[in-house]
Amino acid sequence: MIKNYLLRHAQVFFYSLGQLTRTPVATFLTVAVIGITLALPASLYVAIENVQRLASGWEDNGQISLYLKQDVPGAAIEKLADKIRRLPAVSRVDYVSREAALAEFKRLSGFGEALDALDRNPLPAVLVVHPAAAHAHPDKLQALLKDLRRYNEVDIAQVDLDWVRRLHAMLELARQGVLILAAGLAIAVLLIIGNTIRLAVLNRRDEIEITKLIGGTNAFIRRPFLYTGTLQGLLGALLAWLLVGLGLLLLVDPINNLAGLYGSRFEAENLGILATLTLIGSGGVLGWLGSRLAVGRHLRAIEPH
Amino acid sequence: MIQFTHVFKRYPGGFDALRNINLQIRQGEMVFITGHSGAGKSTLLKLITAIERPTRGEAVVNGKNLLRLPRRRIPYFRREIGVVFQDHKLLFDRTVFDNVALPLIVTGADPHEVPRRVRAALEIVGLLSKEKMYPVTLSGGEQQRVGIARAVVNKPPLLLADEPTGNLDAALSDEILDIFSDFHQHGVTVLIATHDWHLINRARQRVIELKQAELVSDSGAAA
């Protein structure tokens, strides 16, 4: 009994697949529209994921820069650095002397010759404080920052984390935006599939009427349309996945180039397995739902007379 | 098998298609329904197949009260009735075999049984050799016989036909009648709506005549 049931479903599945291949142009157009529609939020998701991954690398390096007053002598700075190193919240302190800061600035900024014109070094010495891993949390960093500001030698103490946190807030905002966009586009996919199925139902009006006359239940009549819609949704999602992959492939070289300029080994990643399954699954569910809504509405209108 | 008591059918707009019909058809009978166009023959068949509902009165077919039959039960109710349509209602994008197989597919018959039963039905109507052909390539009489094969493939206890010989010449009509008579002899209840008196006279069976929505004569009315 169950075997027969599965066999019938398999028959309907292949029948629906056959129907799709019999009208290749129409099928391709529908699948292409669904694919492009789904590719939009999927690619934005990939972009945000990658930026977030990149930024999470920076967050671990959350560090505090202490800009020291100009008149503090080198020996005093060494002593201060040692004192800070002994704080439990601190894992490492790097001392960048005024001379080293100037040399680095000359090297990186390209203003080297302009600086030569100055008669004295305008840059302060800097102590770069790396907090211990256990103290990387933003609140604890703030506490550490407050402590460090108390030293007389410190002119300005700054957490380099603020902009990372702002970036994260922006990414979170973008992520919400993508969700809203995805919801809107999901409705668009529903309408696309619903319309395709509506036309298919109207095209097969006679067949539906005859099937009703010889005792076909609504579930029986609905089945091939549901398979058709679900298949179109799945194929559309598959196409979206390919489009995202293709887009990423085209961007690999520029991304590597850019990362190289920043001395980073960052590599852009495609959709993960879970995200891919979610994409394909949404395609299938949207296809099923869109065809279910359309068939339910139009099937009632077709009655033998 | 069919029991109508004071059945009325009024269409929206006030047109009476059937007025006060009392009718009993027992299992195994063969009955002709006749009358001019618009006399109510088609409406009567539509009531029996649950395409239309009676406005008033009691109509019982195959033990089901048509006034109270829930919509979702209608498909199962129709599986007990084989219907032959005047315009055949075949699917032109499918072979003769697939057309006849449709009622079996719809009822979820054992897939291994389908070919045997389809061929048995085609054999009865003499079209076994044409199972792979498409309906368009067949003559009117052959299309009608495909329709009959489809109506009986499920072995329904009740067989309805609406003007089954409407477009056929006398010789073909006789052939069709012979097929129906054959089913009747095998115990199937057969109900044929027609205004073809040649057919009716030849069959020598019970005749019910409708005139202007009313039943005016019944040659074999049950006591």
Chai-1 contact restraints between the chains, C-beta under 6 A:
chainA,res_idxA,chainB,res_idxB,connection_type,confidence,min_distance_angstrom,max_distance_angstrom,comment,restraint_id
A,L7,B,P111,contact,1.0,0.0,6.0,A-B,restraint_1
A,E207,B,L91,contact,1.0,0.0,6.0,A-B,restraint_2
A,I210,B,K89,contact,1.0,0.0,6.0,A-B,restraint_3
A,I214,B,P103,contact,1.0,0.0,6.0,A-B,restraint_4
A,I214,B,V106,contact,1.0,0.0,6.0,A-B,restraint_5
A,G215,B,P75,contact,1.0,0.0,6.0,A-B,restraint_6
A,G215,B,R78,contact,1.0,0.0,6.0,A-B,restraint_7
A,G215,B,R79,contact,1.0,0.0,6.0,A-B,restraint_8
A,G215,B,V106,contact,1.0,0.0,6.0,A-B,restraint_9
A,G216,B,V106,contact,1.0,0.0,6.0,A-B,restraint_10
A,T217,B,P75,contact,1.0,0.0,6.0,A-B,restraint_11
A,F220,B,V106,contact,1.0,0.0,6.0,A-B,restraint_12
A,P304,B,I51,contact,1.0,0.0,6.0,A-B,restraint_13
